[in-house]
Amino acid sequence: MINGLSLRSRLTAIILVPLMVVVGCLSAWALRDARVQAADRFDRSLLITALGISRDTAFSGGNALSKETRDLLRNTSGGRVFYHVYAPDGVFVTGYATPPPNPNPRTEDAEAYNFYNAVYWEKDVRAVRFTDTMTIDRVSGPFTFTVWQHTSVRDGFVTNMLRRTGVVLITILVSVALIVWFGIKLGLAPLVDLEDAIQKRSVEDLSHIRRPIPSEVQGIVSRLNSLFGELRSALQSREEMISNAAHQLRNPIAGIVALAEAVRSAKSLADSSTRSEDLLIAARHASSLTNDLLTLERAQSVRTPQNYAPLDLGRVLDKIGDTIRSRVQAAGATARMSAAAAPCLVRVDQTLLEEAIHNLVGNACAHAGPGFSRLAITLDAEDGRAILTVSDNGKGIAESDYAAALERFSQVEPSTGSGLGLPIAKVVAERAGGRLVLSPARPGLKVTLEFPLADAVAGDTETAALSAGSRPQKAVEPGLASTG
């Protein structure tokens, strides 16, 4: 239930509940201490009164008590005191006629002061009894003195002590509660200010929060600012992509519409067939562009790499090897694919990875030029990273055009492509914590995809074992060697 309270109420409860427990423990200790002190104080008072009676009895023969002793009898520790004295032969000397008997006389010691609880006239009393050898009226021997007092006096003393202690403790508790309640309000003022700053943020305003904040929440605000920055970049990227996509799709769609109208208005069957073929080509181009846009969007929205199970890049090459070989052969070139002996485990979306590799192969086939005759795909591991390289012996790209080649919808030279092949591969690598690097192959172009290797531990051990066992451990994959 405490989780439903406000932060102020929760902090107050967290502070006051233990404090109330402490107050309760102190009250119990105060009760016990008050009873111990009261017992000691009243027993001492009874003993002092008894000794005073013993002295006065010896001096006056039991006929008179001194003024000091009478004062003790009237108000010892806040209550009246009773006494009784009898001679060695059991003869009454002075005091009240009948003293309260000790309910457990076997515990009495003739040479000590004996305290006991008893009942006198149906009331609880506390008594002290002792003997003293003296001579009174020519009678010598041990005289017995008994002094007692109602325990209600003692109980009243304990109650008064507890009442005073309780007033002090409750006053302290209430004062602390008020201080905590209003102190927390003041202490939480920066958080209220932070809440106001967060409420002012919106899709239109994702600027960083720069207000003064306590050190305890600096980490939260830092992470929040980081999220604002990431969201701002994501929204900006999304807006740019939508704008570029709309621009790129406008011309193909306009062409499709124009060709469709031309087909409808064709004057002959041959003319209609020709224009239908052009319409089909334009529609395929628009479909390819749309698919590339969707792939790029999916790559940009990919989950955190740690959410993916380790994937063996060698197995991926095995899976798409035939398709790549056929595509390269159709372009009039040979393909060679080789992989490291050990599995190269990475955390990446398999479908996007396959799409990225197909894009790199497609770029080589489409843009390598007339001198293109050989394509090589190699996979190796180095310094904790998996390195996948696609290289060709075509005309390559000038190093000054590398940046343009990696821009979305950008093309180094006019072509029928979408301009998204390399950007998609770049985003796939970066979302997996890696990178894409362009470098000259002399002749040709070398495109390298780098991915951090996944640790095959704990839950990944089984995956690693399956990956290693499902692929022959050879430097050159069977069926993926040179083809032409």
Beta strands, then each sheet from edge to edge (+ up, - down):
strand 1: 81-86
strand 2: 92-95
strand 3: 114-120
strand 4: 123-136
strand 5: 139-150
strand 6: 311-312
strand 7: 334-339
strand 8: 345-346
strand 9: 374-382
strand 10: 385-392
strand 11: 435-440
strand 12: 445-452
sheet 1: 2+ 1- 5+ 4- 3+
sheet 2: 6+ 8-
sheet 3: 7+ 9+ 10- 12+ 11-
end
